[in-house]
Amino acid sequence: MSLRCLFVVSITESKLLFYRIFPTVEKRWKNEHPNFANLCLPNDQELLDPLLNELGILNPNIFQITRDSCQKKLQAPLFWIPFSFNPQIFWPVIVVECHQNRLLCGVPYLDQNLQPSGNQQSMSCDVVIVLELLSKLVHLIQLPPSKMADQLNRTIQQWLPFGRASGYQQLELRSLPPASQKTMWLRSRPKIELQIKEEVRMIASNLSVKADAYGTIYLTVDPDAECNNNIKLELGFSKLPGIPSALFHPSALAQWEKAVCHINIQQLQEKTFPLCHYSFPLEMPPIQPVLKIRIGELGKVSIFIQLHLGATTRNTLNRLEVRLPMPTGNRIARILTATSLGLVSLIKDGTQLLWNLGAFASSSSNAKLKDDLTLNVDVVMEKLEASLVNTHAL
């Protein structure tokens, strides 16, 4: 295991805070790679600009096929950075993100032709050992720049005097168990996470079908993220006919611009909280129901319910309930028979019939529902009035 170079980058200041080349390792690498003997590792802006660009920190909103193509094989925390004077030649670097928006980077000794597409040793044993070595230095990176440089130089003098782990340190790193040889690239862990819980409430009667969507957006902030003082978000509702009714958390300042809501969160005290409650009417109800009721003898009543999913609606439900309220003066005593998917039960002292379609909801989350869902249930009424025949509300 050898390191050609070790350096620290400040993302916010876009500058090098520490830079150390190991001449012995670099000379040996050039001797073993005579075709690249004239190449020197970059420094200053020749290093910073290509590195930050490849990591997506510089020009993040501009698509670059060499960086953002879906055909590119990602090998984080190992990245291949093109030379500024020749983008067809690359140098490898292992990147570990640290606190205070700093990057700890190490250039490993890799025996290959500096071509990322032909790299067959991206996560070799040496790469994993270098990664573990960098992880042991992370606690030093959060120090003030002058103190950090002093501590790094002392640590290098003790551990890596010539770019290689010395003595027992090398043996200790070589004998690491596989469980500890894990990726340290923390950019794959989201700093801010949004979770949306949404439900559609429908009331279907013989006169009309009304549907409204109600949602809650939960915001979770990584405890280690340094963004507690100011978070800016944009929520888009471009597919809605108008601006939804929304209620925001007291720490959020919201400003609407057409169908986009700009949110500025300041003085954040909680790590997880409901950011927003919203609601809006649906022009097209997602489900078209049919209800028929027939009264028999001796208080027996037959109920038929049919549900049809709209042609343009996809089944992304994880819960579906149908409730049939009894008109005033009517009460169900017990259920005789029920033929349907899901569970049928009585609630609210027999004044409501509940049809729970959990099995339907979890069966196919992305496919369209082709067959109608039907419920045939026979019940015995404890109290029965003629008004039950006119019930057409679900």
Disulfide bonds with the S-S distance in Angstrom:
none
